[in-house]
Amino acid sequence: MNHALRNYGIVTAAYWGFTLTDGALRMLVLLHFYQLGYSPFTLAFLFLLYEAAGILANLIGGWLATRFGIARMLTVGLVTQITGFTLLSLLDPAWTVALSVAWVVVAQGICGVAKDLTKTASKSAIKITQAEAKAQGGEGNSQLFKWVAFFTGSKNAMKGFGFFLGGVLLQTVGFQGSLWLMAGLLGVVLLGVVFSLPPMMGKSKASKNAKELFAKNPGINALAAARVALFGARDVWFVVGVPVFLYSVGWTFTMVGTFLAAWTIGYGVVQALAPHIVRRSADGLSREVPAARLWSALLAAVPVALAALVWLDAPRLEWVVVLGLGVFGFAFAVNSSVHSYLVLAYAGSEKAAEDVGFYYAANALGRFIGTLLSGLLYQWGGLLYALLGSAVMLLLCWAGTLNLPLRVDSPGTATPKTPT
């Protein structure tokens, strides 16, 4: 049990360091290039390869982590992120706009690969360490939900600190200096991983072909479909719409970064508390699956209400948006935490990394769609169109949860059961 907890703690700490710099990177790129006069669509375009690269990185990363070990893939992810930061720091203000955009897109793509290799390895490690702890006399599904909730919640809290850090660093030490500082921080994290985790952790027999890799159980497939819509619904107004809207009404870089930091930290706290919000069941699914459906429906109502207030041009609209984003964040956090638990509940421990990789490839696809639409919809119709796009995607998310199985007959095999 102590050995499993030690590895869980090391992986969590490593992912904290990674997420801190990843959140700061988003604020650095978004605010720096908006200040230079880039349009909302161009800002979204800067992140497209970052999100698209994550789709393939999750699929391949899960397979690689199964074949070569989780610790090794975590190391590869950290090295890749340092490489991306270094490339971004070499950006020359004298370059043409086209060359600058191309350079940033490629560097962001490298960072996108790094993010999802690291995420897949880290989330898979939870399943492995939980299985080890259970074998040594620990709890079962209850412990898994708690570990996933804490990991996911604390990770998003660190991402929030990263948003704040990015805004402050941009305003104090500039774009290039910020990237150098963050690369140095990740170097320290990398050394900790290399000298602390067993390199063969999580190594197992990987899938032999693409058909086997994609042949997931019904629970993983249904959850992946819902996840595409859920994260697309968040990013369609969060990536470009909210920060650009707030900056356009007079907020400073630090104010925007601080607000997004506070929102993301609060969102992470709610995620960590999800096991106390969602009623637990002995089988790990009979209450959790209905909870996923209920919270998806509640979440869809938030952007609909906000869109109506934006359309009516409510007084002090920026504060209406701030309050609405807080309500959205609470419901979204519960949804996300339940999803993160369910994917590990449905996954088998033998190929957990592959199952998690497949699921987070869907997550990355949702972010890609949301990021693309965030620039287009905001440019076409401002925050109103972005909110309407979010509402449509959340209804699709709710529809996807209706196909979630309510029982698992054997490890890694979910069987649908008609709701009563």
RAURNOR-V487783 format. One line per field, one symbol per residue. ss: DSSP state (h for helix, s for strand, l for the rest). phi: phi as a letter, one per 40 degrees, with the letter a starting at -180 (. if undefined). psi: psi as a letter, one per 20 degrees, with the letter a starting at -180 (. if undefined). A space follows every 10 residues. Layout:
ss = ???
phi = ???
psi = ???
This chain:
ss = lhhhhhhhhh hhhhhhhhhh hhhhhhhhhh hhhhhllllh hhhhhhhhhh hhhhhhhhhh hhhhhhhhlh hhhhhhhhhh hhhhhhhhhl llllllhhhh hhhhhhhhhh hhhhhhhhhh hhhhhhhhhh hhhhhlllll hhhhhhhhhh hhhhhhhhhh hhhhhhhhhh hhlhhhhhhh hhhhhhhhhh hhhhhhllll lllllllllh hhhhlllhhh hhhhhhhhhh hhhhhhhhhh hhhhhhhhll llhhhhhhhh hhhhhhhhhh hhhhhhhlll lllllllhhh hhhhhhhhhh hhhhhhhhhh hlllllhhhh hhhhhhhhhh hhhhhhhhhh hhhhhhllll lhhhhhhhhh hhhhhhhhhh hhhhhhhhhh hhhhhhhhhh hhhhhhhhhh hlllllssss llssslllll
phi = .ccccccccc cccccdcccd cccccccdcc ccccccgccd cccccccccd cccccccccc cccccccbhc cccccccccc cccccccccc dbdccccccc cccccccccc cccddccccc cccccccccc ccccccgccb cccccccccc cccccccccc dcdccccccc cbbgcccccc cccccccccd cccdcbcccc dgcaccccac cccccccdcc cccccccdcc ccccccbccb dcccccccch ccdccccccc cccccccccc dccdcccccc bccgbcbccd cccccccccc cccccccccc ccfddfdccc cdcccccdcc ccccdcccdc cccccccccc bdcccccccc ccdccccccc cccccccccc agcdcccccc cccccccdcc cccccbabca dgbcbcbccb
psi = ghgghghggg gggghggghg hgghgggggg hghhhijqrg ghghhhighg ghhhghhggh ggghhhhiqg hhhggggggh ghggggghii pphiqrgggg gggggghhgg hgggghgggg gghhhggghh hghghjjard hggggggggg ggghghghhg hggggggggh hgirgghghg ghhgghhggg hgghjhqphj pjpaorqhrh ghhimrrhgg gghgghhghg hhhgihihgg gghggghhjj qrghgghggh ggghggghgg ghihhigppq qhijhhhhgh hhgghgghhh hghgghhghg hilqqlhhhg ggghhggghg hhgggggggh ghhhhhqqhg lhhgghgggi hhghgghggg gghggghhhg kbhghgghhg gghhhhgghh iijpqjqohr pjoppqppq.
